[in-house]
């Protein structure tokens, strides 16, 4: 019964899954729960909650940007794969890169990607700040996305250096989003970000707030950024 509700939620945001994709989400859930017994991936384990608070929550990004036109997506601090892997399942044409500084999480994602038979997925055990200095990744992606990683003034410096000119950074936030957006304005300007579009949602069962911010990238990242990890966190741009 619950899965019928899940499909209804997706239809309301214009997503329609074929049988292979439905099976991939089922295997994703099973793999997440199995690995969660060995390592801390999520505190949410009930099936209906995983589907709503992780899968559906990740896919709300599709309401804010045309992912059918996205060729390259980088998920910063991807953790257990949210939001990058759910988006990849729904848009298999995309090249997905997930960057996470924790080796065990990357090992989980390696197993998951293989188990779900996902192609064109690149998993990097690196700090985002280091990867953004690599010319293979810097100013390269159509979309950089992050969910529940850091506050927006810090997250801007983690994410915007990956985005190509005219691409976007998407920040998936909870109820504190508006305050963070204002605080992030100096960082966004310093990193050659431009217009910020805000989108508001409520989760269908829990009705908790979700804010998604879509930040346009106007030009390449200034060479001074990103700074060293400790500096980014202790002295966010515009707040030090």
N, C-alpha and C positions, 0 to 999 in steps of 0.2 A: 504493500500500500504506500509506504513512504517513497519508494522510487518513482511512483506515478506523480507524487507531489513534486519531487525533484525535477522530473521532466517538464512539468507544468511551469515551474519557476523559470527554467531555461527558455521555454517557448515564449514567456513574457518578455524576455530580453533578446528574442530572435535568435536563439541557439537551438539547433535540432541535431541530436546525436544519432548516428547510425549504430548498428549492433556492435561493431568493433570498438567504437569509442565508449559505449556503455560498459563493455567488458573491461576496457582499460581502466576506467574509473573504479570498477569493482576490484580489480587486481591491485590498483593503487591503494585502496583502502585496506585490503588484506595485508599487503606488504608493510604499510605504515604501522599497523597494529602489531604485526609480528616483530618488526625491528624495534618498536617502541618498548618492548619488554626487555630489550638489551641496552638501549640507550635512550636518552631523553629527547624525543623528537617533538612531542606534543602532549599537552595535558588534556586534550580533547580526544576521546576514544570511542564514544557512542557513535554508531554508524550515522544516524540522522544528523548529529551535530557535526561530524566530520564533513558530511556532504554540504551542510549549510554554511558552517563557519570557516571551512577551509576551501572546499571546491567551488561552491557558489560564490563565496566572497571573492575569491580570486578572479572568477569570470565576470564579475561586475565591471572589470576594466574594459570589457568589450563594448559596453554602453557608451564609452567615452572616447573611443578612438577606433578607426577602421582597421582591425587586425587582419582582414583579408588582404590588405595592401602592405602589410609589414613583412619584410624579408628577413630582418635580423633583430632579435630581441635578446637583451642581456638582463638577467635577474641578479640583482646585487644582494648578497647575504641570503641566498636562496633557502638555506635551512633544510626543511623537509620537502622542498620543491614548490612552495607556494610563493608567488602565483605562477611562476614560469611553466611548470609541468602541466597543470590544468589547461593553460592557454595553448601549450604545444599540442596536447591531445585534441583540442578543438580546431586548431589551425596547424595541421601537420606539415604544411609547406614551409613554415618558418624555420630558420636556423636559430636554435636556442643555445645561449651560453649562460651557464649558472656559475657564479663566483661565490665561494664561501671560504672563510679562513679556518674552519674546523674540518680536519681530515676525516673524522668519523661520519660527518654529514655527507661529505663527498662520496665516501664509500657506500653509504646508503643510496645515494642518488645513482651511482654507477650500477648498483644491483637493480634499482628500480627501472632505469632506462632500458637495461637489457631485458628485464622481465616484461616490460610493456612493449618491447620491440619498437622503440622510438628511434628514428633516424635523424641525423644532422643535429646532434646534441653535443655540446662541448662543455665539460665539467672541469672547473679550475679550482685547485686548492691554493688560493692566494688571497692576500688582502686586496680589497678593491683599489686602495691607493696605489699599490704596486702595479696591478694590472692596468690601471689607467695611464701609467707611464710607458707602457708597452705600445709601440706604434701599430701593432696588429689589432689593438682594441681601442686606442684613443681616437675620439671623434669619428667612430666607425659605425655605430649602431643606429638603426631607425628608431628604436625605442629602448630606453633603460627603465626598468621597473623595480620597485622595492616595496615590501610590505612588512611592517612591524620590525624595522631594523634600527632606526634612530630618529630623533627629532629632525624636522625639516631643515633647519639651518646647517646641521651636520650632514644630513642625507644629501643635500644639494651638492656638496663637494665630493661625496662618494659616487654620485650618479651622473651629474651633468658632463663630466669629462669623457664619458663613454659615448655620448650622443653626437651624431653627425649634425652638421649645419642643416637646419630645417627639420630635424627629427624632434623627438619629445622625450622628456622624463616624466614618468607617471609615479606619483606617490600615493599609496593606498593607506589611508589613515582612519582613525576612529574619531571620537567626539571632540578631541582636542585639536582637530585639524585647523580651524580658523585662526586660532592664536599662533600656531606654529607657522602658518602661511605668512602672517605679518612679520614674524621674527626672521623668516627666511628671505625676505625681499632683498636685503643687501647682498647676501650670498648669491642669489639668483642673478643679480645684476653683474656682480664681479666675475661670474663664470659664463657670461654671455648668454644667459637665459633671457627670455622675453616674456610674452603674454602668459598669464596663468589662468587657465579655465578651471572652475570648480564644479564638481558634480556631487550631489547628495543622494544617498540611498538609505533604506532601512532593510535589515535582514528580514525575510518573510515570516519566520516564526518568532524569533527573539525580539524583533523590532529594534535592535540596537543600531546606533548611528554609524554610517560609513561615509567618509569624504574621500573623493579621489581628485587629485590635483594633476592637471596636465600642463606641463611647462614647456613652452617652445624653446628651441635652441637657435639663436640668431647667428652665431658665428663659432669658429673653432675655439677651443679652450685656451685661455692665456697660459703661457709656459710656466708661470709660477704655481700653477695648480695641477693636481691636488698637492697639498702640503703634507708634512709628516703626520702619521696617525695621531700621535699624542697632541699635536698642535691643533688638528682639526677638531678634536673633541673638547679640548680645554679652552680654545679660543675660536669658536665658530665665526665665520666671516660676518662682520658688521656688529658683532655682539661683544667683542673683546675690548 
